[in-house]
Amino acid sequence: MTDQSFSQLALHASLLEALDLLGYRHMTPIQAASLPPLLAGDDLIAQARTGSGKTAAFGLGLLQNLEVDRSDVQALVLCPTRELADQVAKALRTLARALPNVKILTLCGGIPIGPQIASLTHGAHILVGTPGRVEDHLRKGSLVLDSVGQLVLDEADRMLDMGFRETLERILAQLPKHRQTLLFSATFPKDIETLSAAIQRQPRRITVDAPAAHEAIVQLAFTVERQNKYDAIIALLQHYRPESALLFCNTKRDCDALASHLNAEGFSALALHGDLEQRQRDQVLVRFANRSVNLLVGTDVASRGLDVAGLDAVISVDTTPDAEVHLHRIGRTGRAGEKGLALSLFTPEEIHRRQRIEAYQGSTIADGPSAILENTPDMGDIKQYAPMVTLDIDGGRKHKLRPGDVVGALTREGTLTQEHIGKIDVFDTVTYVAVHNKVAKQALRQIQEGRIKGKRFRARLLR
C-alpha cells in the first residue's frame, strides 16, 4: 500500500472521523501492515513493541466489526497486566468516541469483583482484561463468551512468561471455535509459535519492527565488575542527571535492594515487581508518571506495558540474555521525536550477551566514557529530589469526583494556582494528585480541612 493514510481503508465514516479528530492521518508501519488483512478477517500473529501503534491497529478492527445494537460481548482483549489493560481500554474508548453507545468494560484483578459483576449485567460490547480475572468471571457464571467473534492476545509473550498458559487454555475453551484471533507479541519465542499453532487458523505473520536500534536513542555500554554495579549506577546518574529513568534488574530482590540503596544515597526511587499489591502498583506507577519519583527500578515482566511520556533514560543494571528483550527495554525512551539514552552495564563474563545484542540489532554499542565510572562523585551534589509530591485522596469515580473538582478545591483559597498542580489520576475509590514540593503541606491541609463537592475526604502525602 503506497498511500499510508487511514482514508485508504474501508473503515466506517465515523471511525475515519474519530481518527481525523485525534490527528491520526497516517498509519504507523504496524498499522499499515496489519489493518488490511485484519479487516479482511484473517488471523494475525504480529510482532510489535509498545509504542508502535498496535492498539489502534487491532482497536480499529474490533470497532469496525462491532454491532452496537447487540448487547452481548463481541470482542475480548486479554493483557498480561492491569496497567496495560487500562491503557488499552482507554485507547479503545478514545477511538470509539464517534460511535454511539459503545460499551467497553475492563475486567482486572486487584479490585473488588462485585462492581464488575454488576456492570456485566447491563451488557458490554468489548471486554479488556487480565486472564486471571476473566477466568474468575467465567467460573462464577457472570461472564458468557458465546458471541465473541474476535479475540486479541496483547503482549502474548509476557502472558506466557507470567505463567498464564493454562488459564488462557481454559478461557479459550469457552470461546467459539469460529472466530478471528489476533496475537500481538514483542518477541517470538518458541512458546508463541506453539500457542499460535494451537489457537489460530492459517495466520498472517507480520513483522514490521526492524531489530535495528532506534536512531533517536544513544546506546552506551559500560563494563563493570558485579560488586561495583551500585557505584557505577550512582556515577552514571550523577553524570547524566536524567529527570526520569527506568532501571532494569532481573529479579525482584535486586529491584528492592537497588531502590533502597538509591534512596539511601539521596535519590528518589521506587521498585516495581510482581510481589506488590495492586494498590501499591498503582501508586508506584502514578508517582513515577507524575514526576513525584525520578527513578523506577523494575523487572521486565512488571514493567511490560509501562508507557511514560518523556522518559529520559533506560539503564540495564542487569543485562538480559534475550536480545529482543533488550530492544524492547530501550524502546521506552526516545519516543515522540525526543532523544533517548540507553545505558547498559555488562560484567566481563557477559560480553557474549553484548555481542548477541549487537548482532541482533545490526549495529555495535559504543563504549561509554570510562572516566565517568572512575570519578568518585561528591555525594552532596548528586541528590535529585523529585519536583512533585503525590497527594492521595480517599475518594474517586464512585464518589463522582472529577479532576476539575480537585483543582477547584486546591485553588479555592487563592494560595495555590493551577501551576502548582500536576497530573491528576482518578480511580474508582482513590484519586492521586501531583503537587509541587513547596506547596505540598498547604495542599494537604486544604483537602483535609475543606470539602470537595460538599463532602470531606481523608488525604495524605505519599513519601
N, C-alpha and C positions, 0 to 999 in steps of 0.2 A: 504494500500500500504506500504510494508515493506521497499522498496528501495525509498528514498526520493529525488532521483536525477531527474533532468529535462529530462534526456535521456530516462527515462521510459515512457514518454508521447509521444503520437502520434503527435508531432509537426513537422512542416516543418524543413528541414535541415538548412535552412537559419536562422530560429529563434533559433535553438539549437546553431548554430554558434555564433549568436549575444550574447546569454546568456553566452557562454563559454568565449567570448572576454571580457565580463563585469565581469567575475569572479563569475557568478551566477551558481553554480553547484548543490546545494541542496536547495530544496524548504522550505520555511517557513511553519509553520502549516496551515495558511490560504490558501496558495498556494496548499499544498498537499491535503487539504480537498475539495477545490473548483474547482480546474482545471479539474479533471476527469469528474464530472457532467457538468461543464461549456462547455468543449469541446464536450460533448455528446449532447449539445443543450438544456439542461434543464434550466428552470428559477431558479434563486437563490435568497434567502434572507440570507445574511451573516452578522454576527457580527464581525467587525474588526476595531481596532483602528488605528490611524495614526502611521506609522512606522512598521506596521505588514507585509507589502509586498502585500497589496491588489491591489495596482495599477498595479503591474506586473502581478498579477493573472488575472484580467479582461483584461489587455492590451494584454496579450498573446492570450486570447480567441478572441479578436477583430481582431488582426493581422492574426491569423490562418485562419479565415474565409474570409479575405479580397480578393476581386477580383480586382487586381490592374489595369487590362485592362479597367475596367469600371471607368467612371469619376464622377458617382453620389455618393451621401452621403449614405454610407452603415452602419455607426455606429454613435451613438450620446451619448456623455457622459455629463451629467449635474452635476454641482458642486455648492455649496452654495455661494462661494466667488471667486473673480477673482484670488486671491493668490493660492487657491487650484487648480483652472482650469489651471493656468500657470504651476504649479508643475506637474499635470497630463499630460499635453501636452508635457512637456519636457521629462518626463519618457517614454511616448509612442514613441516620436521621437528617443530616445536612443535605445529602443528595436527594432525599425524599420530600424535601420541603414543598416542592411544586406539585407533588402528588397528594390529593386529598385523602385523609382518613387512613393513612398507612400506619399500622401499629407495629412497633419494634420493641421487643422485650429483651432484657438482659437477665440471664439466669446464672449466677455465680455463687460460690460458697463464701464463707466468712461473714455472712449476714443472715438474719432470720429467714426461714423458708416460707413462713406463713403469708407474708405480704405477696410473695411471688405466686403462691397458690391462688390467692385472691385475684391477682391480675390475670392469671391464666384462664379463670372462669369467664372473663369478659372477651376472650379470644385474642389472637395475635397472628400477624402475617409472617413475620420473620423473628426467629429466636437467635440470640447470640449468647453463648455460654461456655462454661468450662465443663469438661467431661464429667467430673465428679458430681456436680450439682444437677446437670441434665439427667444423669443416671438416677439421682435421688428422686427426682420428679417422676421418672418412669416407674420406679419401684413403688412409689406412693399412689400411682394412678392419676396424678394431677396433670400429666402430660401425655398426649397421644400424637404420634408422628406418622399416622397412616397416610396423610395427604402431602407429605414432604416430596417435592419434585426436584429440589436442588439441595445438595449438601456441600458445604465448604469446610475443609480442614485447613485452618490457617496456622502457619508455623508448625506443620506436622512433625518435623524432626524433633522439636522440643517437647511435643506431647509424648513422643516415644521415649525421649531421654528422661522424662519425668515419671515414667512408668505407667502411662495411661493406655498401653496396648490392649489389655484385657477389657478395660472399661469401654474403649472405643468399639471393640468387637461386640460387646453387649448392646451398645446403643445402635450400632449398625444392624443388628438383628431385628430391631424394632422399626426399621425404615423400609419403605417399598423397594423392591429389587430394581424396578424400572425407574431410574432417577438419573439426574446429571450429578456427577461427583467431581468437584474441583479441589485439587490438592496443591497447596502452596507451601513451599519449603525453601529455607535459605540454603540448605545443604542437601546433598543426595546420597546419604549413606545407604548401605545395603538394606537396612530395615525399611527405608522409604520405598525402595524398589519392590520389596516383598509385600508391603502394605498396598501399594498401587495395584499390583497383580491380583490381589485378593478382592479389591473393592471397586475397581474401575473396569470399564469396557472400552478397549482399544483407545486409550487416552492419547491425546495430542501432547507431545512433550515440548515444553518451551523453556529455553534458557537464554535470557537476554542480558543478564548482568555479567558482563565480561569479568574474568577474575582479576584484571589489572586494577591496581590500586587507584583510587580517585585522585585526579591531578590537583585538587584543591587541598589535599592532605599531605603535610610534610611528615614523612616517616623517619624516625631515628632509632638506632639500636645502641644499647649500652651493655657491655659485658661486665658482669659483677659476680663476685663470689656470693653464694647463697646467704651467708651470715652477714653480708654487707648490704643487703637489699634495703633495709629500713633507712640506713644512712643515704643510700642512693636516691630513694624517693624524696627524702627531705631536701636533698641538694637540687633535685630536678624541680620541685615545687618552688624552692626559693629562687631559682634562676629564671624559670619561665613564668611564674606567678599567674597561672590560669585563674580566671574568676570562677570557673566551674570546671570540674574534671571528674571523669568516671574512671575508677581504678579497678582492674580485674584481678581477682585471686581465684585459685582453682578449688578451694574448699571453704566451707562455712566458717570453720575455726580460724583460718587465716584471715578471712574478712573481718571478723570480730577483733582479732589481735591487732591488725593494722589500723583499723578505725580507732581503737583505744589508744594506740601509740601516737597517731596523728593528733588526736585531741589533747593528749598529754604534752605534745610539743607546741601547742598553741594554734593548731589549725581547727577548722570546723568540719567534722566528718561524721558520717553515719554509715552503718553496714546494711546491706540488703541481701538476704538469703532466705532459703525455704523454711527455716525454723521460726520465722517471725509470724505472729498472729496477724490476721487480715487488717485489723485497725492499725497495728504497728507498721505494716507495709504501706498502708495508705498515708500515714503520717510521714514516713521516710520519703516517699516519692513526692508528696506535696511540698515538703520542706526543701527538697533539692530543686524541684522545678520552680519554686517561687523565690529562690535565692536566699533562703534562710540558712542554708548549709552550702558550703563551697564544694565539698568533696563527697562522692558516693563510692563506697567500696563494695563491689558485688561479685557474685558468681555469674557465669554465663547464663545458666538456666534462669536465675532470679531476675536478671536484667533483660531477658528477652522481651521484646515488645516495648521497652523503655524508649521513649522518643521525647527528648528535651531540647527545646529550641535554644540555639546559641551555645552549644556545648563546646568549650574552648579546646579541651584536650581529652584524649583517651590514653591511659597508662596501663600497659600489661605488666603487672608486678610479677605474675606467674605466666609464662608463655603457654600457649595451648599447643598440643601435638597436632591439632587439626587446622590445616592452612585455611580452609573455608571459614572456620570459626574466627580466625584472626581477621580475615577481611570483613566479617560481619561486625566484629568489635570496633574496628577503626572507622567503619562506615557511619558510626553515630556522630562523628564530628565532621566539619567541613560541608555542612548542608546549606541549601538555600543561598548559594552564592558566597557563603562565608569561608574563610580559611580555617583549616583544622590542623591539629598537631597530634601525632600518634607516637608515643614513646614506649619502647619495649625493652625490658630487662631480660638478658639471656645469661645464664651461668655458662662457664666454659664447657660444661658437659651437654649443653643444649644447643650447640652450634648447628647440629643437624636439623633442629627444628627451624632455625632461621633459614637455612638453605632450602628446606622444603617450602617454606612460605614464599621465598624469593622465586623459586621455580614455578610455583603455582600462579603467582601474580605476574610473572613475566618481567620482573624488574628487581633490582637489588635494593636493599635497605641501607641507607647511608649510616656510617658510624657517627654517633653523637660525639660532640667535643669532650674528650676525656678530662679536660681541665674542670668541667662542671662538677664532676664527682670527686675530684682531688681537692677542691677548695672546701674548707670547713666553714659552713655558714655561721654568721653571727645570729645566735638564737633570738636575740632581741629584735632582729629585722624581719624574721620570717613569719611572724604572726599575721594571719589573714582572717580577720573576723568577717563573718557574713554580714552584708549590709542590712539584711532584713531579719525580723523575728516573726514566727508564726503564732497567731492568736487562735486558740481552739475554743470555739463557741458551741455549747451543748444544745444545738438546735439546727435543723436542716430543712430539706424539702418537705418532710412530713409536717413540719411546723409552718409551712408556707413561707419560709424565708427565701429571699432572693438577694443577689449581690447588691442591688440598689438599696435594699433595706439596711444592710450592714454599713454601706457607705454613709447613708443618712444618719445612722446612729453615731458613727465616729466623727462626723463633721458638724454635728448639731451645735456644739458649744463654740465652734469657731476657732479653737486652738489647733485643731488638726485640719488639714486640707486634703484634697484628693491626691496631691503629690506625695503625701506621707503613706499612702495606701498602695499596696501592690496587688498581686494576683489573689483572687477570691475563688475558693473551691467549695461548692455546696454539695454535700452528700445527703443521704436520707435523714440521718439523725444528728449530723455534726457539720459545722462549717469552719473552714480554715481560712484565715485572712493574714496576708503578709503585710506587716507594717514596719516602717523604718526603726532601726535600733533606738534612736534618740527619743522616739515618742512611744515606745512600747509600753511603758508603765502607765502613761496617760491613756493610751488606747484601751488597756485592760481595765482601768478604773471606770472609763466611760461605759463600757459594756456591762461591767458588774453592777454599777450603781444606776445605770439608765435603763431604758426599755427599748425593745425593738418590736414594732407593730403592737405596742401596748402590753407586751409581756417582758418579764425579767428572764434572763438566761445566764446560766453559770458560764464562766470563761476562765481560761488560764493561758499562760505563755509556755510554749514548748521550747525547752532549752536542751 
